[in-house]
Amino acid sequence: MKKVFKIILGIISILVLSFVSLVGYATLSDYKPALTSLVFDNKDAQKIAGQKQFNLMIWNIGYAGLSKDMDFFYDGGRQVRTDRKNVENNITAIENYIAQQKDIDFFLFQEVDKNSKRSYSIDEYSKIANLFPEFYSGFGKNYDVFFVPVPPTDPLGGVLSGLQTLSRFEPISIVRHSFPGNYAWPQGLFMLDRCFLVSRYKLDDTKKELVMINTHNSAYDDGTLRNNQMAYLRDFLNSEYEKGNYVIVGGDWNQCPPKFNPDFSDNLMDNDNRMDIKDDYLEGWTWAYDSKIPTNRRLVIPYDKNRTLTTVIDFFLLSPNIEILKVQGIHLGFEHSDHHPVKLKIKLFK
């Protein structure tokens, strides 16, 4: 009996020591981004000459690992990652779709992996950047963890991922801005460090700038992190618009636009964990989204249009000096990502 007790005690001691070592190393190696980080800088960048209308596209590509056959343990499903062949098929299909969008001037992507176990260390950022070698590409890292230890039976492992902005025009600068707050220690050691990526462009007939912002706000929290992030972003947006700049925000907000009323014909709306942006968030600014096309699905089960809950959390926000000409959600059947792309055509005025 004493021998059995010693064996059990030894196993417990090893597990405790392993956990303490993991948390200790994670604490020492924790990615602690600065409030702002310069990604690209060229004060002599060419001005955007004679163009007032622009085409944009946003898409959270789900690191090419969340295709229609996947559920996901974070969302209440069972799976942790799909197999390598599926990731390769997904990223190829995603590349093919992006490559066809010849008229797009600005691409704003989220969940683009550089070196993650979940996507088998495939450099998705480079693959996408290489589709348009004449475009300018910037990366805002928001997930850099040497080892995500959940679930314990099949850990997610190392993750290096973030936001990618591709533009037809050379920016003056690209700057990563950290969102405030994170989960408490030690959970925060293994979670994303949320940010938004700001690209600035000179306009030819004015001292004003076109400010393009790629965002990916928090998910899975009780709303506190998202509310704090939105307040921080609002202050930034107000300061930019007060300078006379044209400001566009696009990405995955992980919340619905204000007063969102879905008009889906083939999908079910997810009201279970719904969070809407406050009605009075920014007076005079315009939310651009397609109420007919869901942009995100729940990952409790593989995609089934008759059972899967869907929502709109991917959209744009425009300053009052920008006009919406067209906004269109693209329903791809969640074939290769748990998100759908959204296209936007805009016009600068004033």
MILUM-607564 format. One line per 10 residues: number of its first residue (from 1); their letters; for each residue x, y, z of N, C-alpha, C, O. Coordinates in steps of 0.02 Angstrom, whole numbers, m for minus. Atoms other than C-alpha are relative to their C-alpha. Layout:
N
NUM	a	X/Y/Z/X/Y/Z/X/Y/Z/X/Y/Z ~ ...
//
This chain:
350
1	mkkvfkiilg	42/m60/0/0/0/0/43/63/0/29/111/m36 ~ m45/m57/m2/142/119/43/33/13/m67/44/70/m88 ~ m32/m6/66/223/82/m125/m47/34/m50/m27/78/m88 ~ 49/m30/44/63/126/m218/m8/74/16/m12/116/m30 ~ 6/m70/m21/47/286/m116/59/42/m24/50/98/m47 ~ m59/m36/22/225/335/m158/m1/12/m76/19/65/m100 ~ 5/m8/73/194/305/m344/m48/56/m17/m34/98/m60 ~ 50/m53/12/38/413/m340/28/68/19/19/116/m18 ~ m30/m63/m23/128/547/m242/53/24/m49/60/84/m62 ~ m52/m18/48/272/541/m366/m30/28/m65/m4/76/m93
11	iisilvlsfv	33/m24/61/155/561/m515/m28/70/11/m21/114/m32 ~ 27/m67/m15/68/708/m431/56/52/3/48/107/m22 ~ m57/m47/m7/236/788/m392/27/18/m69/44/76/m82 ~ m25/m12/68/292/770/m573/m48/47/m37/m26/93/m71 ~ 49/m43/34/129/847/m637/2/71/26/m1/119/m13 ~ m3/m67/m30/140/992/m515/63/36/m23/61/95/m41 ~ m63/m29/21/323/1022/m558/m3/20/m74/23/73/m93 ~ 6/m15/72/283/1016/m745/m42/62/m10/m26/104/m52 ~ 43/m58/7/143/1141/m724/35/64/22/31/115/m12 ~ m37/m58/m25/249/1259/m620/54/21/m50/64/81/m61
21	slvgyatlsd	m53/m15/49/390/1246/m748/m29/33/m62/m2/81/m89 ~ 33/m28/59/270/1280/m892/m20/73/12/m6/116/m29 ~ 23/m68/m15/194/1433/m809/60/46/11/59/104/m10 ~ m60/m40/m12/366/1494/m754/33/21/m65/51/79/m74 ~ m31/m17/64/439/1484/m929/m45/46/m41/m20/91/m74 ~ 47/m42/37/281/1559/m1005/2/71/26/m3/119/m12 ~ m4/m67/m30/296/1705/m883/62/36/m24/60/95/m40 ~ m63/m31/20/478/1736/m928/2/17/m74/32/67/m94 ~ m2/m9/72/450/1720/m1115/m62/36/m28/m70/41/m89 ~ 63/m29/22/281/1809/m1121/11/59/m47/52/103/m33
31	ykpaltslvf	m3/m55/48/259/1922/m1272/m34/61/30/m94/60/44 ~ 26/m62/m31/237/2098/m1202/9/57/m50/59/93/m46 ~ m7/m52/52/207/2215/m1350/m4/70/29/m38/82/79 ~ 3/m70/m19/235/2401/m1333/m69/27/m18/m107/m4/m56 ~ 64/m32/15/86/2518/m1340/m6/11/m75/m59/1/m105 ~ m3/m7/73/137/2558/m1519/66/m29/m25/118/m22/7 ~ m60/29/31/261/2468/m1633/0/17/m74/m48/3/m110 ~ m6/m18/70/322/2532/m1800/14/m61/m43/62/m97/m30 ~ m7/58/45/302/2401/m1937/32/21/m66/72/m16/m94 ~ m26/m24/65/342/2506/m2092/1/76/4/m43/107/35
41	dnkdaqkiag	m6/m73/m2/399/2686/m2119/33/25/m63/88/4/m81 ~ m30/m34/58/427/2790/m2274/m36/67/m10/m87/71/m43 ~ 31/m66/4/389/2975/m2259/m1/26/m72/m38/73/m87 ~ m3/m22/70/431/2993/m2446/m45/m42/m45/m38/m40/m106 ~ 46/42/40/294/2872/m2502/m39/43/m49/m57/100/m33 ~ 37/m35/51/206/2923/m2661/m72/13/22/m102/m28/57 ~ 69/m15/m15/38/3009/m2643/m47/m41/m45/m29/m62/m100 ~ 52/32/41/m121/2924/m2703/m26/53/m48/m59/101/m27 ~ 13/m53/49/m146/3021/m2863/m69/m7/m34/m82/m57/m67 ~ 61/m6/39/m318/3070/m2926/m53/m52/12/m98/m60/m30
51	qkqfnlmiwn	49/53/m12/m417/2928/m2848/m41/16/62/m14/30/115 ~ 46/m13/m55/m570/2955/m2738/m42/m60/19/m71/m63/73 ~ 38/61/m14/m652/2784/m2750/47/m58/10/97/m65/m25 ~ m44/56/m16/m577/2628/m2674/m42/m62/16/m98/m57/39 ~ 30/65/m16/m619/2443/m2657/39/m34/55/100/m37/53 ~ m31/33/m57/m585/2350/m2496/m30/m69/10/m86/m84/m12 ~ 27/65/m19/m603/2173/m2433/29/m20/68/89/m13/80 ~ m22/28/m64/m595/2101/m2257/m15/m74/1/m63/m98/m30 ~ 12/72/m7/m580/1918/m2213/43/m28/57/104/m21/57 ~ m34/41/m50/m536/1819/m2058/6/m70/m30/m44/m105/m38
61	igyaglskdm	m9/64/36/m461/1666/m2142/2/m60/47/9/m117/24 ~ 2/56/m47/m467/1561/m1983/61/m44/m4/56/m105/4 ~ m65/34/7/m283/1513/m2008/m3/m62/m44/38/m108/m37 ~ 10/56/47/m345/1393/m2144/m11/m66/37/0/m120/9 ~ 9/61/m39/m388/1271/m2006/m71/m11/24/m85/m59/60 ~ 68/4/m26/m574/1300/m1976/m50/m5/m58/m95/36/m64 ~ 45/11/58/m659/1235/m2134/m66/m29/23/m77/m40/82 ~ 69/17/m16/m839/1177/m2143/m7/m66/37/m58/m78/70 ~ 3/64/m33/m799/1003/m2077/23/2/72/22/m48/107 ~ m29/m7/m67/m725/1071/m1915/m51/25/51/m92/68/37
71	dffydggrqv	24/m33/m60/m794/1101/m1743/62/20/39/118/4/17 ~ m59/m24/m36/m680/1178/m1612/m13/1/75/m66/24/97 ~ 10/10/m71/m655/1145/m1428/m14/65/38/m51/65/87 ~ 12/m65/m32/m652/1331/m1380/m74/20/m5/m100/55/38 ~ 69/m19/14/m828/1347/m1452/m50/m52/25/m110/m45/14 ~ 44/53/m23/m898/1191/m1371/3/m63/m41/m33/m111/m26 ~ m9/60/41/m844/1068/m1505/51/m47/31/70/m39/89 ~ m47/50/m25/m722/924/m1488/70/4/m31/119/m14/1 ~ m64/3/37/m584/949/m1617/46/57/20/25/111/40 ~ m52/m50/m15/m421/1042/m1588/29/28/m64/35/89/m72
81	rtdrknvenn	m27/m22/65/m348/1048/m1763/m19/m51/m53/m29/m110/m39 ~ 11/44/56/m381/976/m1933/67/m29/m24/119/m9/2 ~ m64/29/22/m251/872/m2026/36/46/m50/6/93/m76 ~ m42/m44/41/m110/947/m2129/m27/7/m71/m28/61/m99 ~ 25/m3/68/m185/901/m2297/m59/48/m6/m64/85/m55 ~ 57/m45/1/m344/994/m2254/21/73/5/m6/116/m29 ~ m27/m68/m5/m247/1149/m2201/29/21/m67/18/78/m89 ~ m30/m16/65/m150/1142/m2365/m54/14/m52/m48/61/m92 ~ 55/m11/47/m312/1126/m2464/m35/67/13/m53/103/m33 ~ 35/m62/m19/m391/1269/m2367/40/62/m21/13/108/m50
91	itaienyiaq	m39/m60/16/m247/1391/m2388/6/9/m76/9/65/m100 ~ m1/m5/73/m237/1350/m2573/m65/30/m27/m63/74/m70 ~ 64/m27/21/m423/1384/m2595/m7/74/20/m33/114/m19 ~ 2/m69/m22/m408/1545/m2494/44/43/m45/24/98/m65 ~ m44/m36/46/m260/1600/m2601/m33/10/m68/m31/65/m96 ~ 32/m4/66/m356/1562/m2760/m55/52/m1/m62/90/m49 ~ 54/m50/m3/m504/1667/m2705/29/70/3/7/115/m33 ~ m30/m67/m7/m396/1814/m2652/31/22/m65/24/80/m85 ~ m34/m17/63/m296/1808/m2814/m48/24/m54/m28/61/m98 ~ 50/m21/49/m456/1832/m2913/m26/71/10/m58/99/m34
101	qkdidfflfq	28/m65/m17/m496/1997/m2828/45/56/m26/75/93/13 ~ m46/m47/32/m401/2106/m2952/m18/73/12/25/116/5 ~ 21/m69/m7/m502/2262/m2916/8/27/72/m5/86/84 ~ m5/m22/m69/m469/2268/m2729/64/41/11/118/22/m11 ~ m56/m44/m15/m357/2410/m2669/30/m14/69/90/m5/79 ~ m23/13/m69/m346/2360/m2485/m31/m66/24/m92/m75/23 ~ 21/62/m31/m355/2187/m2408/16/4/75/72/21/94 ~ m10/3/m72/m377/2171/m2219/m16/m70/23/m74/m91/24 ~ 9/70/m20/m350/1993/m2156/14/m8/74/54/29/103 ~ m12/18/m70/m358/1918/m1981/14/m75/5/m3/m114/m40
111	evdknskrsy	m19/70/m14/m295/1753/m1907/42/m28/m57/27/m81/m85 ~ m49/22/50/m151/1738/m2029/61/m27/37/96/10/71 ~ m55/32/m36/m23/1615/m1962/66/8/m37/69/9/m99 ~ m68/2/27/163/1628/m1986/35/m65/17/69/m95/m25 ~ m35/61/m22/225/1480/m1885/m37/m29/60/m19/m15/117 ~ 42/27/m53/94/1384/m1786/m9/m75/m9/m14/m100/m65 ~ 13/72/3/69/1202/m1742/m67/m14/m32/m75/m63/m69 ~ 68/12/24/m116/1218/m1783/m5/2/m76/m51/m27/m105 ~ m2/m3/73/m72/1258/m1964/64/m29/m28/85/m14/m84 ~ m57/40/22/81/1146/m1974/58/43/m26/92/26/m75
121	sideyskian	m56/m46/13/206/1291/m1979/0/28/m71/52/51/m95 ~ 6/m31/67/143/1348/m2150/0/76/8/m38/103/48 ~ m4/m73/m3/189/1531/m2178/m55/29/m44/m44/45/m103 ~ 58/m25/38/18/1593/m2231/9/74/m18/m14/96/m71 ~ m12/m71/14/72/1775/m2220/38/9/m66/18/49/m108 ~ m41/m6/61/205/1752/m2356/m39/m24/m61/m34/6/m115 ~ 40/25/56/88/1649/m2465/m48/53/m25/m55/62/m86 ~ 48/m52/20/m41/1788/m2465/35/60/m28/14/88/m79 ~ m37/m57/25/86/1927/m2486/26/m11/m71/27/35/m112 ~ m28/16/66/160/1839/m2637/m52/m1/m56/m35/m3/m115
131	lfpefysgfg	53/m2/51/m9/1840/m2726/0/65/m38/m17/67/m97 ~ m2/m67/30/13/2026/m2759/68/31/16/73/74/60 ~ m68/m24/m17/201/2059/m2761/9/75/m7/55/103/23 ~ m5/m73/8/172/2239/m2814/m35/38/57/m28/99/62 ~ 34/m31/m56/66/2272/m2659/48/6/60/100/m27/63 ~ m38/m8/m62/132/2328/m2490/m35/m39/55/m96/m34/63 ~ 28/45/m50/107/2206/m2347/28/17/69/88/27/77 ~ m20/m11/m69/110/2236/m2160/m30/m51/46/m84/m77/33 ~ 22/53/m47/93/2116/m2013/m2/28/70/45/60/93 ~ 7/m19/m70/28/2151/m1838/m9/m62/42/m62/m93/41
141	knydvffvpv	2/61/m40/69/2009/m1720/m48/8/59/m43/56/97 ~ 44/m3/m58/m69/1972/m1595/m4/m67/38/m42/m74/86 ~ m1/65/m34/m33/1792/m1545/70/m30/m6/89/m52/m60 ~ m68/25/0/142/1737/m1497/11/m38/65/33/m9/115 ~ m6/42/m59/144/1593/m1373/38/m63/m18/23/m97/m67 ~ m42/57/17/276/1457/m1368/m37/m66/7/m19/m115/m26 ~ 37/62/m10/150/1327/m1307/m66/15/34/m67/38/91 ~ 66/m6/m30/m38/1335/m1278/m19/m68/28/m26/m116/m11 ~ 4/67/m31/m69/1193/m1153/m70/m30/1/m80/m81/34 ~ 67/28/m1/m254/1165/m1185/m19/m23/m70/5/4/m120
151	pptdplggvl	22/43/m55/m339/1048/m1203/57/m45/23/101/m61/m17 ~ m57/38/m27/m223/944/m1090/15/m65/m38/73/m85/m42 ~ m11/64/34/m250/784/m1190/29/8/m70/57/m39/m98 ~ m26/m13/68/m201/865/m1356/12/75/m7/m26/109/m41 ~ m10/m73/m3/m127/1039/m1329/5/33/m69/30/3/m117 ~ m2/m38/62/m144/1172/m1463/71/14/m21/85/18/m81 ~ m71/m8/16/43/1201/m1453/19/72/m15/m17/119/3 ~ m26/m66/15/145/1348/m1517/m42/36/m52/m68/6/m99 ~ 39/m41/47/58/1492/m1608/38/65/m13/60/99/33 ~ m24/m65/21/127/1639/m1706/m46/24/m56/m45/m4/m111
161	sglqtlsrfe	54/m19/45/m14/1733/m1792/m15/74/7/9/107/54 ~ 18/m70/m6/m86/1905/m1826/m41/26/m57/m74/m11/m93 ~ 37/m36/51/m162/2034/m1941/45/15/m59/105/26/m51 ~ m37/m16/61/m109/2065/m2121/m40/51/m41/m99/41/m56 ~ 29/m51/44/m145/2221/m2223/40/3/m65/101/12/m64 ~ m31/m6/67/m109/2221/m2410/m30/61/m34/m91/71/m32 ~ 26/m60/33/m123/2384/m2508/34/12/m66/94/m1/m75 ~ m26/m17/66/m102/2437/m2687/48/61/3/90/70/m40 ~ m37/m63/m6/m26/2601/m2626/52/m5/57/41/m40/106 ~ m52/2/m51/133/2629/m2526/m21/43/59/m39/102/50
171	pisivrhsfp	19/m39/m59/94/2684/m2348/57/46/23/116/33/10 ~ m49/m41/m35/181/2824/m2256/28/m40/58/88/m39/72 ~ m20/41/m57/184/2708/m2107/m52/m53/13/m109/m48/m7 ~ 45/51/m27/110/2551/m2033/21/m8/73/79/m22/88 ~ m15/3/m71/97/2547/m1844/m48/m48/35/m109/m45/24 ~ 41/45/m41/36/2411/m1727/m18/36/65/26/62/100 ~ 24/m32/m62/m71/2480/m1584/m29/m54/45/m74/m91/25 ~ 25/49/m48/m99/2371/m1431/m67/22/29/m75/79/49 ~ 62/m13/m37/m275/2360/m1362/15/m8/75/58/m47/94 ~ m12/6/m72/m284/2383/m1173/m30/m64/28/m79/m90/2
181	gnyawpqglf	29/55/m37/m312/2239/m1054/14/m69/m29/29/m77/m88 ~ m6/70/19/m299/2050/m1059/m28/m41/57/m48/m15/109 ~ 22/45/m54/m351/1899/m959/51/1/57/109/17/47 ~ m44/m1/m59/m279/1884/m784/52/m55/m5/43/m104/m41 ~ m53/50/m5/m118/1788/m749/m27/m61/38/m63/m51/87 ~ m44/19/55/m86/1647/m786/m35/m11/m67/m2/m24/m117 ~ 36/12/63/m225/1629/m917/24/45/m56/30/24/m113 ~ m21/m48/50/m166/1785/m1006/65/m17/m35/78/7/m90 ~ m63/20/30/3/1705/m1039/m11/m39/m65/32/m40/m109 ~ 12/45/56/m78/1588/m1165/m54/26/m48/m77/m10/m92
191	mldrcflvsr	52/m30/41/m205/1707/m1244/30/51/m48/89/67/m44 ~ m21/m50/48/m196/1833/m1385/14/67/33/m17/84/83 ~ m12/m70/m18/m123/2007/m1362/m31/42/m56/0/55/m107 ~ 40/m30/53/m256/2100/m1460/29/68/m21/59/105/19 ~ m26/m62/26/m211/2246/m1572/m40/22/m60/m83/m15/m85 ~ 24/m22/65/m261/2351/m1721/59/29/m38/105/58/m9 ~ m57/m18/43/m147/2389/m1868/m20/61/m42/m69/58/m79 ~ 18/m64/32/m147/2568/m1935/49/15/m57/109/22/m47 ~ m39/m18/60/m87/2605/m2113/m22/69/m23/m82/83/m28 ~ 15/m69/21/m75/2787/m2171/24/11/m72/76/m14/m93
201	yklddtkkel	m16/m13/70/m76/2850/m2350/m9/75/m14/m56/107/10 ~ 6/m70/21/m45/3023/m2425/m51/6/m56/m56/m37/m99 ~ 47/m16/54/m180/3100/m2534/28/58/m40/61/102/m12 ~ m37/m45/45/m128/3204/m2683/m21/73/4/20/117/m8 ~ 24/m69/4/m236/3360/m2667/m16/31/68/m53/80/72 ~ 15/m23/m67/m240/3386/m2480/54/m23/48/92/m70/33 ~ m46/22/m53/m136/3373/m2322/m31/m55/42/1/m81/88 ~ 33/54/m37/m261/3246/m2258/28/m68/m18/58/m77/m71 ~ m24/69/11/m219/3062/m2243/m60/m47/m4/m113/m35/26 ~ 46/57/m2/m315/2904/m2281/27/m48/52/83/m73/45
211	vminthnsay	m22/42/m56/m304/2802/m2121/m39/m66/m2/m100/m67/9 ~ 31/66/7/m339/2616/m2144/17/m42/61/75/m52/77 ~ m10/35/m64/m364/2515/m1984/m27/m71/m6/m85/m82/m23 ~ 17/71/0/m365/2325/m1974/m7/m22/73/41/m15/111 ~ 12/17/m70/m442/2262/m1811/m23/m72/10/m55/m101/m34 ~ 26/65/m21/m473/2098/m1722/m9/3/76/38/m5/114 ~ 16/m10/m71/m560/2122/m1555/m8/m67/36/m12/m120/4 ~ 1/60/m42/m572/1999/m1412/m63/m41/m10/m116/m17/m30 ~ 56/47/m1/m684/1847/m1406/3/m40/65/53/m39/100 ~ 4/46/m57/m740/1728/m1269/3/34/68/2/m1/119
221	ddgtlrnnqm	1/m33/m66/m734/1861/m1132/m72/18/18/m118/7/m21 ~ 68/m18/m23/m883/1926/m1032/m23/67/m27/m76/92/m8 ~ 17/m65/29/m884/2087/m1133/43/56/27/47/109/m4 ~ m41/m53/m31/m766/2185/m1019/58/20/m45/70/79/m56 ~ m57/m15/43/m615/2170/m1133/m23/36/m63/7/86/m83 ~ 24/m32/61/m716/2215/m1288/m23/72/13/m10/116/m28 ~ 22/m68/m16/m794/2367/m1203/60/47/9/59/103/m14 ~ m60/m40/m10/m623/2430/m1149/36/14/m66/61/69/m78 ~ m32/m8/66/m552/2401/m1323/m39/51/m42/m8/93/m75 ~ 41/m46/40/m697/2494/m1404/7/72/24/8/118/m17
231	aylrdflnse	m9/m67/m26/m675/2643/m1289/68/28/m21/74/86/m40 ~ m67/m20/21/m489/2649/m1328/2/17/m75/31/68/m95 ~ 2/m11/72/m521/2635/m1515/m39/64/m16/m19/102/m60 ~ 41/m60/12/m655/2771/m1508/42/64/9/38/110/m32 ~ m42/m59/m12/m531/2896/m1435/50/9/m57/62/65/m79 ~ m47/m3/55/m406/2853/m1571/m34/25/m64/m7/67/m100 ~ 36/m19/61/m535/2871/m1710/m20/73/2/m14/109/m48 ~ 19/m70/m6/m598/3037/m1645/59/46/m13/53/97/m46 ~ m60/m42/9/m421/3107/m1639/21/3/m73/44/55/m96 ~ m19/1/71/m388/3054/m1819/m49/40/m42/m29/76/m88
241	yekgnyvivg	50/m37/39/m551/3125/m1886/5/75/14/m6/116/m31 ~ m7/m71/m17/m523/3289/m1794/58/32/m37/59/93/m46 ~ m56/m25/40/m361/3306/m1893/m22/11/m73/15/40/m113 ~ 24/m7/68/m468/3302/m2051/12/m62/m42/m1/m60/m102 ~ m16/60/38/m415/3127/m2102/m62/m41/m18/m114/m35/13 ~ 51/49/20/m520/2996/m2191/17/m66/35/73/m91/28 ~ m16/56/m44/m534/2847/m2074/m46/m59/m15/m107/m51/m18 ~ 37/62/13/m588/2668/m2112/25/m54/48/86/m65/53 ~ m16/57/m42/m592/2524/m1988/m35/m61/m28/m94/m58/m43 ~ 31/61/24/m621/2347/m2048/31/m60/34/90/m60/51
251	gdwnqcppkf	m27/61/m28/m602/2174/m1977/m51/m41/37/m111/m37/23 ~ 41/45/m40/m670/2048/m1853/m8/33/69/38/34/110 ~ 14/m36/m61/m751/2144/m1710/m22/m46/57/m24/m25/115 ~ 27/47/m48/m818/1989/m1621/m60/28/38/m70/13/97 ~ 64/m26/m25/m981/2084/m1592/m39/26/m60/m10/40/m113 ~ 42/m23/55/m1126/2139/m1700/0/76/m4/12/110/46 ~ 6/m73/6/m1146/2315/m1769/m62/24/39/m105/m16/56 ~ 57/m27/m39/m1268/2430/m1677/m67/m14/m34/m74/m8/m95 ~ 69/12/23/m1452/2385/m1693/m3/m49/m58/m45/m43/m103 ~ m3/47/55/m1408/2239/m1806/m64/m41/m4/m86/m71/45
261	npdfsdnlmd	60/38/13/m1562/2159/m1883/13/m46/m59/9/m23/m116 ~ m19/45/54/m1515/2004/m1985/m58/m13/m48/m116/m12/m30 ~ 49/16/52/m1602/1963/m2148/25/m61/m39/24/m62/m100 ~ m28/60/31/m1527/1791/m2180/m57/m41/m32/m110/m49/m3 ~ 50/42/34/m1620/1681/m2305/14/m74/11/m33/m115/10 ~ m17/71/m4/m1525/1518/m2282/36/m20/64/57/m78/71 ~ m38/16/m61/m1445/1528/m2109/m38/23/62/m82/66/58 ~ 29/m17/m64/m1494/1539/m1926/42/52/35/103/48/33 ~ m35/m52/m36/m1448/1693/m1824/19/m25/70/m21/m56/104 ~ m25/18/m66/m1342/1666/m1668/m16/56/50/19/107/51
271	ndnrmdikdd	16/m48/m53/m1425/1760/m1525/20/m25/69/8/8/119 ~ m17/31/m64/m1356/1645/m1389/55/40/37/49/53/97 ~ m56/m37/m31/m1193/1740/m1358/9/67/m35/65/89/m46 ~ m2/m61/39/m1237/1900/m1448/21/60/43/m2/69/99 ~ m19/m64/m31/m1154/2065/m1404/m1/52/m56/33/43/m107 ~ 5/m53/50/m1197/2224/m1500/40/61/22/43/77/81 ~ m33/m63/m14/m1094/2382/m1512/m54/52/18/m108/51/m10 ~ 48/m49/m24/m1181/2526/m1423/m22/48/m55/18/68/m98 ~ 30/m42/52/m1297/2634/m1528/36/67/m8/43/93/m64 ~ m29/m68/1/m1209/2797/m1482/77/m1/m3/109/45/21
281	ylegwtwayd	m73/8/m2/m1032/2734/m1511/37/60/m31/81/89/1 ~ m31/m58/33/m981/2870/m1636/m53/35/m43/m74/8/m94 ~ 52/m37/35/m1106/3000/m1693/24/23/m69/78/52/m76 ~ m16/m22/68/m1107/3032/m1881/42/m49/m40/48/m41/m101 ~ m39/51/35/m997/2882/m1923/m48/m53/m28/m104/m59/m4 ~ 43/48/35/m1064/2744/m2036/26/m71/7/85/m85/m3 ~ m16/72/m3/m1067/2556/m2008/m18/m31/m67/m74/m23/m91 ~ 10/30/66/m1048/2459/m2171/0/m76/7/52/m106/23 ~ 5/73/m4/m1110/2279/m2174/m58/m22/m44/m99/18/m65 ~ 53/30/40/m1222/2162/m2273/m43/m42/47/m21/m94/71
291	skiptnrrlv	43/34/m48/m1369/2108/m2165/m28/m67/m27/m57/m106/11 ~ 27/61/30/m1414/1968/m2287/48/m60/3/26/m117/m5 ~ m51/53/3/m1251/1869/m2276/36/m6/67/68/42/88 ~ m37/9/m62/m1182/1796/m2114/76/m1/m14/98/m24/m67 ~ m73/m2/10/m995/1823/m2091/37/m50/44/97/m61/35 ~ m33/45/m47/m960/1698/m1952/m48/m54/23/m109/m42/28 ~ 41/54/m25/m1023/1531/m1890/26/m26/67/85/m20/82 ~ m19/34/m62/m1022/1444/m1721/34/m66/m18/18/m96/m69 ~ m40/60/14/m902/1296/m1711/m16/m56/49/27/m96/66 ~ 21/54/m44/m1001/1183/m1596/m3/m66/m38/13/m119/m11
301	ipydknrtlt	4/58/44/m1029/1063/m1741/28/20/m68/34/80/m82 ~ m16/m17/69/m968/1052/m1922/m57/38/m32/m115/31/m10 ~ 51/m44/29/m1061/1173/m2034/m59/m39/m29/m50/m84/m70 ~ 63/26/26/m1242/1128/m2068/m48/60/m2/m68/85/50 ~ 38/m62/6/m1346/1272/m2136/m67/m3/36/m96/48/52 ~ 64/7/m34/m1503/1201/m2054/7/m2/76/m43/2/112 ~ m10/6/m72/m1424/1188/m1880/51/50/28/46/70/86 ~ m55/m42/m25/m1271/1299/m1868/m22/72/10/m54/102/m35 ~ 15/m70/m14/m1293/1469/m1787/53/45/m32/112/31/m30 ~ m45/m46/35/m1218/1614/m1884/m15/72/21/m66/86/52
311	tvidffllsp	7/m70/m20/m1195/1801/m1862/40/45/m46/73/21/m92 ~ m41/m49/35/m1118/1960/m1931/44/35/52/20/74/92 ~ m48/m33/m45/m961/2014/m1837/59/29/m39/105/57/m10 ~ m53/m26/44/m851/2062/m1986/m30/56/m42/m76/44/m82 ~ 30/m58/33/m887/2237/m2052/47/60/3/103/54/28 ~ m40/m60/5/m824/2414/m2078/m33/57/40/m93/57/52 ~ 23/m62/m30/m838/2581/m1988/35/58/m37/96/57/m45 ~ m26/m54/42/m816/2742/m2090/m12/68/32/m65/81/60 ~ 8/m68/m25/m786/2921/m2039/m51/38/m42/m65/17/m99 ~ 55/m35/35/m919/3049/m2090/18/29/m68/m27/47/m106
321	nieilkvqgi	m20/m27/65/m817/3110/m2240/10/m54/m53/41/m41/m104 ~ m5/56/48/m830/2940/m2328/m70/m26/m16/m111/m35/29 ~ 65/24/23/m978/2879/m2430/4/m74/m20/51/m95/m54 ~ 6/70/21/m1029/2696/m2450/m32/m2/m68/m86/24/m78 ~ 30/11/66/m1057/2652/m2632/m30/m70/m6/m82/m80/m38 ~ 26/68/2/m1080/2465/m2608/34/m41/55/94/m34/66 ~ m29/48/m47/m1056/2334/m2472/m32/m68/m14/m92/m73/m24 ~ 24/67/20/m1070/2148/m2507/35/m55/39/96/m62/35 ~ m26/61/m30/m1048/1994/m2401/3/m55/m51/m41/m60/m94 ~ m9/54/49/m984/1844/m2499/m11/m68/34/30/m89/75
331	hlgfehsdhh	16/64/m32/m1065/1679/m2450/38/m56/m36/22/m73/m93 ~ m41/54/27/m937/1542/m2480/m16/m67/33/22/m115/26 ~ 19/63/m32/m1028/1410/m2379/46/m21/56/47/m79/75 ~ m48/15/m53/m895/1421/m2242/44/m59/m19/65/m99/23 ~ m36/58/27/m801/1300/m2353/71/m6/29/92/m60/48 ~ m71/3/m19/m623/1346/m2302/18/44/60/76/46/80 ~ m10/m40/m60/m643/1465/m2155/m67/6/36/m120/m3/6 ~ 61/m10/m38/m769/1495/m2016/m26/72/m8/m75/91/24 ~ 22/m68/16/m785/1674/m2082/m9/7/m75/21/m30/m115 ~ 9/m19/70/m844/1748/m2246/33/68/m13/35/110/31
341	pvklkiklfk	m26/m66/18/m760/1892/m2338/m57/51/m10/m113/32/m26 ~ 46/m55/13/m846/2061/m2352/36/52/m43/92/71/m28 ~ m28/m51/44/m815/2185/m2493/m35/67/10/m94/70/27 ~ 27/m67/m8/m839/2372/m2486/28/46/m53/88/46/m67 ~ m21/m53/46/m834/2511/m2615/m18/66/31/m75/77/52 ~ 11/m63/m33/m814/2687/m2547/23/59/m43/59/51/m92 ~ m21/m62/34/m792/2867/m2603/16/52/53/m22/63/100 ~ m19/m55/m44/m699/3007/m2515/m33/64/m25/m35/76/m85 ~ 28/m64/20/m786/3175/m2515/19/54/51/54/39/100 ~ m19/m59/m40/m770/3348/m2435/73/16/m13/100/64/15
//
